[in-house]
Amino acid sequence: MTEADSRFPAQPSHERPTSARLSFASSQLARSINLEDYIVGTSAQQSRLIRYQGGAHVGLREKMQTAGLLLGQQIDGDNVYRIPRSSRPLAYEASIRRDGSFSYGDEQLAYDLGSLLGTLSGLGGAESESWLVIDAPDAQDLGQMISIVDFTLPEEGNVFLIPGVEYATTAADKVLVPDPTVFYTRHLPEFFNGDIGRVDAYFCMGFNEQRMGGQKGDFA
Amino acid sequence: MTLHNPEIYTEQSIDDQRERIIAFTELLMRDVPVTSWMPEIHLDVDEPIALGLHHALGAKSGLILDTKIAQTVLTEADSVVTPASFTPRRTRAGHNSAHGVFFGDIELSNSEKIAVAVKPHAVEDNEKSAFVDVLTNYIVEKLGFYTLQPAGLLLSDGNRQYDTAYSLTILDEVLTTFDSINWSHFANDLAINPGMRELWRSAANQTAVLHDSGQASHGDLAARNIASSGDGGAFLIDWEKARFVGRTPLDAESRYQFSYPDIKALLESMARSPNDKFKPGIGLLHAGVPDWWSVFKDVFLQDYLTTRTELADVGAHNRQRREDIKAELEVLEADLRVDVEMFRELAES
């Protein structure tokens, strides 16, 4: 992660910070890259944007974008993204049991989370000898880098990595993690009210399907 | 990227949510007329909901849109507009809803779309229940509180095959209810997230303003009925059990009858676990919290009492009112302290 740069332009006054419940701006990563999460526009037509100080790890970011892992759409320059208004960090999420076809319960969330991080793990490509993981100091910080998008239509995804996460992505062997599923499942209890037994199998299923499927060749 | 594992969705043999959505869509698609409506609300009468109901019941059937919304989706060029489709949205919201609320987009025959939250009223007097729900939102709005924006109703035309009425509000994607947040770490470190602390302060202020008149109560002030908006404020939703009276409170006791049930309901939802099958709460107060009373005061009650006292002082010329509120708040605090102890013992048992 890079250090904060005081020369980075401050948020103009017509922009309003997103509420604490939804904002991605309070993690250690966010502070280190001056990530801002804010709302612009009138009440009738509002947009929510993420802006951060970038420039490095562009290649990795492009791979993440191509794989559909990143939240929102890049606009207006390198480091500004328009993100869904309902997106919020996994970090504060209460445990929710599915109660029907259109409820997005913990089991599906854990599966999608596994798929997301499983896909990320293989983005190092064939030239990489190690898997990629998100290096977070604790579960809360990891949960701040992962977004849930709510109220989605059937063809839309619900779980994404936030723009800027390329700064916290590293090779697993650099953080002494032999198996990324073990690395992540250490943090999972934090996200599901401590009831890990209910969802860890779904996480591993999602993770391994991506590892064995879409990115299989990269790990040969 | 859409990631789905179909195996996950085969656990539940009866999908009540899907059944509710199918029933709603069937009624919506019966070529029901789309009309508009704005209720008559009078706050100066003794029972504003009853009066509003008197004017509303039996007036219309079909898809009845709030006049302001109708103005945006129905134009003069549209001769006859009917609903064309309903597309459900997938969400983590509404899981604690007793009504079985669901969310989606209504598309009209003129291609206009309205994103709505749909609350089914599958009770004997379903039409009345749906109207009460919508009317309370209009009353709350007229009282100056921000809440869910009414979108309208979907009523059958008396056909017994369709024995559910539906109240609709505009779907606000940014809105999240307090029961969507994992509060289990919060009580042991209130400074963990100052923004979250601010949400509770905002909820306390809203509740204090509501109770200040001694003429209104929410009626179901569980944490699931407190929502946060995109810009950080908190507000109350689901007012269908609310009480509004036109008469001025006689004394401290009549004021207490509006304030105490609301705050006790909120305390109970803080104290119950999210896994409680009888009445799920948010688990903010749990076995790992050493001093429940201090946390409850810090998180909510002190801000509530302070705002109530400040508001009472605004009417300083009315000495009786000020003394009544002081007496009300003293009894309220003492009784809540007993309740905190009771809920703590229940949690430990």
Interface residues (C-beta under 8 A of the other chain):
Chain A: R16 P17 T18 S19 A20 R21 L22 S23 S26 I39 Q46 R48 A67 G68 L69 P84 R85 S86 R88 Y92 E93 A94 S95 I96 R97 R98 D99 G100 S101 F102 S103 Y104 G105 E107 Q108 L109 Y111 D112 S115 L116 T119 I148 D150 F151 T152 L153 P154 E155 E156 G157 N158 V159 F191 N193 G194 D195 Y202 M205 G206 E209
Chain B: M1 T2 L3 H4 N5 I8 Y9 E11 Q12 D15 D16 Q17 R18 R20 I21 T87 P88 R89 R90 T91 R92 A93 G94 H95 F102 F103 A115 L171 E173 V174 T176 D179 S180 I181 N182 W183 S184 N193 P194 G195 M196 E198 L199 S228 S229 G230 D231 G232 G233 P274 N275 I282 G283
